[in-house]
C-alpha cells in the first residue's frame, strides 16, 4: 500500500511538471522497476534523485525524503527524510515544506 501511495504521488506530481530533469527521470525509472531487487533499485533511484537535487531540481530532494519517510525499499529514517524535505523546502518545492512540518508535528506528539 505504501508503494502505491508513493507511485500515485510521484505520477500526479510528474503530470504537473513542464520540464523534467534528466537525472530525475532516470531515478524515477529505477524506482518504478519491478521484479528485481527493490533495495538496489531504490538506492540507484536515490543516486539519480540526489543528482537532480544537486542541480536544483528540488522534486528530487523531496522524493528522496518520501522514500525515507515511508520506508519504501529502505528502512524508514525520519532524520534523513527531514534533511531532504528541508532541502526541497529551501528550494521552494511545496511538498518538501509540507512533509518537513509533518515530521516536526509527529515528533512533537511522540
C-alpha positions as CSV (number, residue, x, y, z in Angstrom):
1,X,0.0,0.0,0.0
2,X,2.9,2.3,0.8
3,X,4.3,1.8,-2.7
4,X,1.0,2.6,-4.3
5,X,0.8,5.8,-2.3
6,X,4.3,6.9,-3.4
7,X,3.6,5.9,-7.0
8,X,0.4,7.9,-7.0
9,X,2.2,11.0,-5.5
10,X,5.1,10.7,-8.0
11,X,2.9,10.3,-11.0
12,X,0.5,13.0,-10.0
13,X,3.3,15.5,-9.4
14,X,5.0,14.4,-12.6
15,X,1.9,15.2,-14.6
16,X,2.1,18.8,-13.4
17,X,5.8,19.4,-14.3
18,X,6.5,21.2,-17.6
19,X,10.2,20.5,-17.7
20,X,11.7,17.3,-16.2
21,X,15.3,16.9,-15.2
22,X,17.1,14.0,-16.9
23,X,18.6,12.7,-13.7
24,X,15.2,12.8,-12.0
25,X,13.7,10.9,-14.9
26,X,16.4,8.2,-14.7
27,X,15.8,7.9,-10.9
28,X,12.1,7.6,-11.5
29,X,12.7,4.8,-14.0
30,X,14.9,2.9,-11.4
31,X,12.3,3.4,-8.7
32,X,9.5,2.1,-10.9
33,X,11.3,-1.1,-11.9
34,X,9.5,-4.2,-10.7
35,X,10.5,-7.9,-10.4
36,X,14.1,-7.1,-9.5
37,X,16.0,-6.3,-6.3
38,X,13.8,-3.4,-4.8
39,X,16.6,-2.2,-2.4
40,X,19.2,-2.0,-5.2
41,X,16.8,-0.1,-7.5
42,X,15.8,2.2,-4.7
43,X,19.5,3.0,-4.0
44,X,20.1,3.7,-7.7
45,X,17.0,5.9,-7.8
46,X,18.2,7.9,-4.8
47,X,21.6,8.3,-6.6
48,X,19.9,9.9,-9.5
49,X,17.4,11.9,-7.4
50,X,20.4,13.2,-5.5
51,X,22.0,14.4,-8.7
52,X,18.7,16.1,-9.7
53,X,18.6,17.7,-6.3
54,X,22.2,19.0,-6.6
55,X,21.1,20.5,-10.0
56,X,18.4,22.5,-8.1
57,X,15.6,20.2,-9.3
58,X,14.1,20.1,-5.8
59,X,11.5,17.5,-6.6
60,X,14.4,15.0,-6.5
61,X,15.2,16.1,-2.9
62,X,11.5,15.7,-1.9
63,X,11.2,12.2,-3.5
64,X,14.3,11.0,-1.6
65,X,12.5,12.4,1.5
66,X,9.4,10.4,0.6
67,X,11.4,7.2,0.2
68,X,12.9,7.6,3.7
69,X,9.7,8.9,5.3
70,X,7.6,6.0,4.1
71,X,10.4,3.4,4.3
72,X,9.9,2.5,0.6
73,X,12.6,-0.1,-0.4
74,X,14.7,1.0,2.6
75,X,14.2,1.3,6.3
76,X,12.2,4.4,7.4
77,X,14.5,7.2,8.6
78,X,12.9,10.4,9.7
79,X,16.2,12.2,10.2
80,X,17.3,11.6,6.5
81,X,13.7,12.3,5.3
82,X,13.6,15.6,7.2
83,X,17.0,16.7,5.8
84,X,15.9,16.1,2.2
85,X,12.5,17.7,2.8
86,X,14.3,20.7,4.2
87,X,16.5,21.0,1.1
88,X,13.3,20.8,-1.1
89,X,11.6,23.4,1.1
90,X,14.5,25.8,0.9
91,X,14.4,25.3,-2.9
92,X,10.7,26.4,-2.8
93,X,9.3,23.0,-3.6
94,X,6.0,23.0,-1.6
95,X,5.8,19.2,-0.9
96,X,9.1,19.4,0.9
97,X,7.8,22.1,3.2
98,X,4.6,20.1,3.9
99,X,6.4,16.9,4.8
100,X,9.1,18.8,6.8
101,X,6.3,20.3,9.0
102,X,4.6,16.9,9.2
103,X,7.7,15.2,10.6
104,X,8.1,18.1,13.1
105,X,4.5,17.7,14.2
106,X,4.8,13.9,14.5
107,X,8.0,14.2,16.6
108,X,6.4,16.7,19.0
109,X,3.4,14.3,19.6
110,X,5.6,11.3,20.5
